[in-house]
Amino acid sequence: MAAATTVLISGANRGIGLGLAQAYAALPNHTVVVALRNPSSMPTVKTGEGSKVVVVKLDAGVASDAKTAIDELKSKHGVTKLDIVIANAAIMHDFASLATIPLEDFEQMWRVNTLGSLALFQACVPLMPKGAKFIFMSSGASIIDRIPDKTDAGYGITKSAVNYLARYAHFENPDLVIFSMSPGWVQTEMGDRGARNAGLEHAPTTVDESVSGMIKVIEEATRDKWSGLHARYNGTQSKW
């Protein structure tokens, strides 16, 4: 049997991260590493034939946690390669204009969303073989070329920085497939909070729709297709 495909997903205990973990774990011959701040909060995930789920502690708001988690992955669980890494962990504080957003809220979002993604990238790259894929989870809020339609600029700035990380890392790492991904406006706690702020009851896209689309994009991604770009879950290219 071929070596298992190893997928690492940060922030995988709820929402999009959990949906991705469930979908990948259901496939045969996959090792799904779920990295999260509180391992005891990870729900039980059903696995396909020959597949397993490995849980490691990783607080995206603590930059040193990423290397510690990868060291544990190697020493305790014997995982020595990562085929797909999805930097999904993120937070969003209450909606606020740039004139009123508490600076400590902005700093915390930057620390988790941007610095945390970079720390994970740095920790994972040594374990990623040629052709492996690193996905920086982005957002429609990251798009600079738009007329602001809600007070999410603080969060959006951190995700714009994530897009920059993906674009730059693509050129620095010619053996890897690296891109940013927008999951759509999804029915998660964060997505529905944004929907209510816009006068809607729920976000328009279900977790299953988003996850199935993202997995298809990731599966089809190559250096020539999507690497260095900003993809959307439905297979279209997003603006920067």
N, C-alpha and C positions, 0 to 999 in steps of 0.2 A: 504494500500500500504506500502511496506517495505520502510525503511528510504533510502533516496537517497545516492548513492555512491558519496563520495566527493573526488575529484582529485585536487591537487594543482600542478601547473606547473610554474616554474620560467623562465623568458626570453621567454614568449609565444607570443610575438608580431610579430615574423618573423621566417622563416626557420623551423627547426625541432620542436621548441616549439610551433609555430603556428599550424603546422600540427597535433601535438598531441592534442592541445586544440580543434581544429576543429573535430577531430575524436571522442574524448571523449564526447564533447558537443552534437554530433549528435546521441549519444546513448540515450535511454529513461531513465528517472529518475536518472540523474547525475547532480551534482553541480560541475562545473568546475571553480576553482579559478585560475585566471591568475595573476601572480605577476611579475611586470615589473617596470623598472626605470621611464618610462614616461607613465602613464596610458592613456593619450590622443592618444598615438601611436597605441593602440590596435584596430585592424580591427573588424568590426562586424562579429560575428560568429553565424551561424545557429544552432538552438538547437532542439533536439528531444523532444518527448512528455514527459512532466514533468521535463524537464532539464532546467538549467539556467547557465549563466556565471556571475561570480563575479570578479571584477577587483580591485586589491589592489596595492599600490605603494611599490616597493621593489627594491632598488638599491643594487645589489649583491656586489658592491665595497665598501659599507658602512655596516660594520658588525652589527651595532645596528638596521639597517632597518628591519632585519628579525623578531626580536621580536616585533617591532612596527607594522609590517604588520599583524602578527598573533593576536596581541591584538586588532587591528582594525577589523580583521575578526570575532572575537568573539563578540566584543561590538557593532559594527555597522551592521554586516550582520548575526549575530546569528549562525555562523558556529562553532560547538563545537567538531567536530571530523574530522579527515583526514584519509581516507582509502588508498589513494595512493598519494605519493609525489614524484615528479620528479624534481631533482635539475639540471636544464638544462642550466641556464644562464651561459654564458662563453664568453670570448673574446680571440682573437689571434692577436698579432701584426705582422708586416711584418716579413717574413722569414729572419733568420740570424743565423750564426754559434754561438757557445758558446763563441768564442773568440771575437765576435763583437757585440753581442746583447746588446743594451743599458740596464743598470741595472734597470733603472726606468721602462722600458717596461716589464722586467721580473717580477719586484715587482708588477706591476699593474695586470698582468695576474695571479700571485699567489693570490693576494688579491681578485680578482673576482672569479676565477675558484676554488681555494682551500679553502681559508678562507670563502668566500661567501657560499660555499656548506656546510661547517661545521656549520656556523651560522644558516643556514636554518634548518639543521638537529636538532640542539639544540632547536630551536624555535618550531619546529613541533612535536617533540617526545611526549610532554605532551598531545597532542590531538590525538595520534594514538592508537587505540584500538588493542587488541591482534589480530594478523594475518594481520595487516596493512602492507603496503609495501612502503619502501623508496628506490628510485633508484637514485644513483649518476651517472650522465651522464659522461661517459668516452670517450675514443677515441683510435683508432689504434695507434696514436702517443704516447700513454702512454706505449706501450710495450717495456720493457727493452731488452728482448731477440730478438733483430732484428739488422740487419746491417742498420744504418741510411741511408735512401733513399732520404731524403730532409732535409733542414735546419729548422726543426720544434722542436728542442730539448727543447727550452725554454717553449713552450706551452706543449710539451709532459711531461716535468717534473711536471708541475702543475696537469696534468691528472693522472700521476703515483701516486701522492699524494692523489688524489681522490680515486683511487683504494684502497689505504691503509686505507683511512677513511671507505670505505664500508666493507672491510675485518674485520677491528677491531670492527666496530659498530655491525656487525653481531654477534660476540661473546659476546659483552657487553649487547645486547638486545635480549634475547632468545625468547621473545614473538612476535618479529617483523621479517619480511622478508626484508632483506637489501642486495643489490648487486649493482655492477657497470655495466654499459651497454655501449657498443660501438654501435653507430647508423649506422656504415658503412661510406663509403666515399660518402657523400650526396651532391646533387645539391643545395647547399645553397650558400650564399655569401662567407662564409668561405671555404666551400668545393670546390667551383669553383676556388677560389683564389689559393688553393693548387694544383688544377688540372693544372691551367695555369703555375704554378711554375714547374710542372713536364712535361710541354710540351703538355698538353691535353687541349681540348676546354672546357669540362665539366667533373665533377665528374661522376662516372659510375652509381650511385644509385639515383633514384628519391626520393623525400620526401615521396611520397605515399608508395613506397616500404619499405622504412625504418620505417615509422610510423606504417604501418600495421603489420610488423614483430615485432617491439618492443611491441606493444600492446598485441600481442599473447604471447610473452615471459612473459610479466608482468602478464597477466591473468593466465598463467599456473604456475607461480613461487610459490613455497612453501619453508618452511625451509629446506626441504630435496632436493629440486630442485631449484637451482640458488642462494639461500641465501649464502652470504659469498664468492661468486665467481664473475668472470668477464664474463658476457654474451655478445653475439653479437646479433644484430637485427634479424639474420636468425636462431636463435635457437642453434647455436654452442657455445662452450666455447672458450673464447679468452685466450691467454697467458697473463702472468703478465708483 
